[in-house]
């Protein structure tokens, strides 16, 4: 499925040996080194997951058996960026332990379970060779084992990529995180694009980017960088943005202060540095009203900052509100993180096929709420859903597919975006295969 590129090749990392379709598993593994393995060994010392993993790897690499020697050779073939770490943030270890620690920091990944919960650090010698892109063609998922899966069609001889950093952050944040964490400048298509799709305003009619944003411009606008109206170059309509910008500014300011009460609203570099080091937090449902206003404007898409980090973290006990948020987030995921929804749908369909449709009737409601905003008014996918419904004919009001089709006929949530057709085709393929 893939081959490790030779050092003298124009490409580095892993390259496909044949053409591959979307949603194809190309590598599955359990990492050779992980902090979960380290927990079972008393010689793995340390007060943190990272320290225990370093100690465990050091112990494994000290063994004399041939299998351990092979692991040792593969481990030290990986990049460590020793000199970069020593210059920027040296660790208080001896030289040998530093090389192990730096190699882990560069090549380990955060392990997650099927519920998307963080369960520790993992390092696999093959997977570590894959390179980064902010527009990756592969994704790592967990289903009893870790699986590297294609997110779109990949031609023969093309490089395989995943994202090392969160995909949905503004370009300046992603570039900062990649540079500080992995010591290189990202040159992927998203980072070289004229527009920053995650931090910009869109035309509510034709969905073209009409204005790129900066943190300094949005939060201060002291130089009058943000106009109160813009003309779309696509459909030539004039878009009034003054109200949207005021709400956008207020929401972003409030959220950054929640992330860090002493947040320094200085210049662009200062803000970018701070945001790149902060982790999203849970917020109350008071944010929902402003989120709704921005979404209804059609100018700020759900995948733009800070909507894309606030919406997933609004805490609410109201089922209706949670359903609305989930539907929006799933559409956002469809376009920019396509693999997750596909797995949710695939898993649900397989379970229904195995256990009978009435058995999982209660499960269809949250699933439908996740996908209803995406499939509205799409005749092609509605047809496919009808065909699936026929497979489970004879079930009464508890028929999940009747519920699904009923929800699809409701146009209460309809978000349009470039890439929608691609995702419809991918979901379509899954339904046909099941």
Protein Blocks (a to p, Z undefined) as FASTA:
>chain_A
ZZcddfkbmbecjddfbdcdehiafbdcddfbdfklmmmpmklgcjbfklmmmmmmmmmm
mpmbfklmmmmmmmmmpcfklmmmmmmmpcfddfklmmmmmmmmmmmccdddfkopafbd
cddfklmmpccdfbdcbdcddehiacdddfbdcdehiacdddfbdfkbcfklmmmmmmmm
nopacfbfklmpmbdfklccddfklopafbdcdfklmmnomnomacfbdcdfklopacdf
klmmmmmmmmmmmmmmmmpmkbccddfklmmmmmmmpccddddfklmmmmmmmmmnomac
fkbcfklmmmmmcccfbfklmmmmmmmmmmmmmmmmmmlmmmmmmmmmmmmmmnopklmm
mmmmmmmmmmmmmmgoilklmmmmmmmmmmmgoiafklmklmmmmmmmpckbccddehkl
mmmmmmmmmmmmZZ
